[in-house]
Amino acid sequence: MTILDPAPPPPMRLRELVFGAACAAAIRAAARLGVADALGDTPMTAEDLAAAVETEPRTLRRLLRALSCQGVFKEEPDGTFAHTEMSRLLREDDPRSLRYIALWCTEPWTWDVWPRLDEAVRSGRNVFEDVYDREFFTYLNEDAPESAYVFNRAMTTSSEQSARDVAELLDLRGVTSVADIGGGQGHVLASLLEKHPGLDGVLFDLPAVVGNADPRLRDGGALASRVRIVPGDCREDLPVRADVYIIKNILEWDDDSTRRTLANIRKVARAGARVVVIENLVDDTPSMRFTTAMDLLLLLNVGGAKHTRQSMVDRLTGAGLVVGEIRPVNAYLHAFECTVPA
């Protein structure tokens, strides 16, 4: 049975932190092996779990013991292992599953760039292109199809889980059209259209992304008659007019890309249109540890950054938008309500 000190002294805590890679690797291994999927509601021995996931029992026990120390799985007094609330999140069938997000944050390329964080901090630019000699998304799409698949599944998971929260937050009374810019597969847009029967929508994203839009939005889907799917790059052009523009988790690139995107919205939107920007913040949020870690990963792979409340306001006002209310969407996201001035 694993016994943990709830408040380890600083030397012990620092030792734990420098082995953070071991913890991340253990979670990745459990996800890839499907341990959480194999473990049901009844505790199982390491031997039975090993047979289910086709591993060596002794090494699987070592993996489970390490994870139990972190609260991912629980070692019972009789030596069997049981689920915890966190380990259930590694199951693919859990409605709150974080399996693909756990895999995305530990993909093979991450182990190549994390050791170069000092270089990125010195230079203020990404190091991914130094390691792989190409831009990040080009690498994913051309050289790492498995990693691209994991990325798409992780983004889908994140969008699906936050879509309902966004739909609950936004007051769209009197609105007839909404455009989801960089909206991925359109989960947020679909949730809004389902909640507001009088609303029409536009899904705008890269061609390869919208080509795999939510089935509800595609031809024959329940919402298809109220949706236009428009392929394009919002950094280059944005031929979309709407009462409300939603921009969720895309203003994290380099500053030039963010500036160009906001300028394109400002150029096409009519006076009085609403622009709702939804982002993770690295301040004033319960998810600081996760968000600040993602902020560093963005620096490494695309030279981007998560925003503080003030840095987001600065970019929005710099684009000529009038910033109104700023509200939490959930524990991870904040919404910035903006309007286009006359």
Secondary structure, DSSP 8 states (H G I E B T S, - for coil): -----SS--HHHHHHHHHTHHHHHHHHHHHHHHTHHHH--SS-B-HHHHHHHHT--HHHHHHHHHHHHTTTSSEE-TTS-EE--HHHHTTSTT-TT--HHHHHHTT-HHHHHHGGGHHHHHHHSS-SHHHHHSS-HHHHHHHH-HHHHHHHHHHHHHHHHHHHHHHHHH---TT--EEEEET-TT-HHHHHHHHH-TT-EEEEEE-HHHHTT--TTTSTTSTTGGGEEEEE--TTT------SEEEEES-TTS-HHHHHHHHHHHHHHS-TT-EEEEEE-BSSSSTTHHHHHHHHHHHHHHHS---B-HHHHHHHHHHTT-EEEEEEESSSS-EEEEEE---
